[in-house]
Amino acid sequence: MNEDALRALVRDAIARIQSGAPLPPDDVIAPPRPLPFARHASHYRYGGLPETDGPCLIEPAVQCNHCGYCQSHGH
């Protein structure tokens, strides 16, 4: 779309609004829908890993704070 076509589109929209024409009913204008939830392997967590208050599996010098990094490849 070039600049002239965009200007014509904006002029048409402004003219429709200023003319006082009634808006289309709600059933004509569909409300936006959220994107469907898509599961992805990067969001899965491994089962069976220890969930203790012991040392972190990734950095053993640090206490585990249950961030889930070791269970999900950090995603």
N, C-alpha and C positions, 0 to 999 in steps of 0.2 A: 504494500500500500504506500503510495507516494504522499507527499505533503498536501497536494491539492485534493486528493481523494479524502484524506483525513479531515481537512477543513470543511469539505462539503458534508461529510458525515456529521461533524459537530454542528454545523449550521442547521442541518435537518433536525437534529435532536433538539436544539434550542428552539427552533420554530414550532415543533410539536408541543413542547412544554409550554411555551408562551401562548399558544393558540387556545389553551384551556380544554383540549380534547380529553375525554375521559380515559383513564388508565385501563388497560385490559384487566379482566377479572383475575383473581388469584390462581384459578385453576389453569390459566393459560401460561402464567409465569411460574415455572417449576422452581421450588426452593433449592438452593445448592445442597448437594449431598456430600457427606464426608467420604473420604476414600475408604474402600474396604480394608479391613485389617488383613495383612498378608503375613503369614508366618514365614520366618526365614531361619535357616540353620544357625546363623550367627547369634540368634537370641535364645537358643536352647541352652539348658544347663545340664551338666552331667549329674547323674545320681550316684550315690554310693561314696562320694568323697566325704571325709570327716567334717562334721560341723561342730567341732569342739572349740573351746576357748584356748587351745594350745597355740603353738607357733604357726605362722602363715606358711602355706605350702610354697609360695613363690619366693618369699623373703623370710627365711626362718628366724632371723634375728628380731623380727617384729611380731608382736602379739596379733593373732587373727581378729579382725574386726567384722568378719562375715560380709565382705564387699561383693563376693561372688566372682571375682576375677579369675580365680583358679578353676571355677566350675564352668566358665563360659568363654574361654580363650580371650578374656578381657573385653568382650563386647557388651 
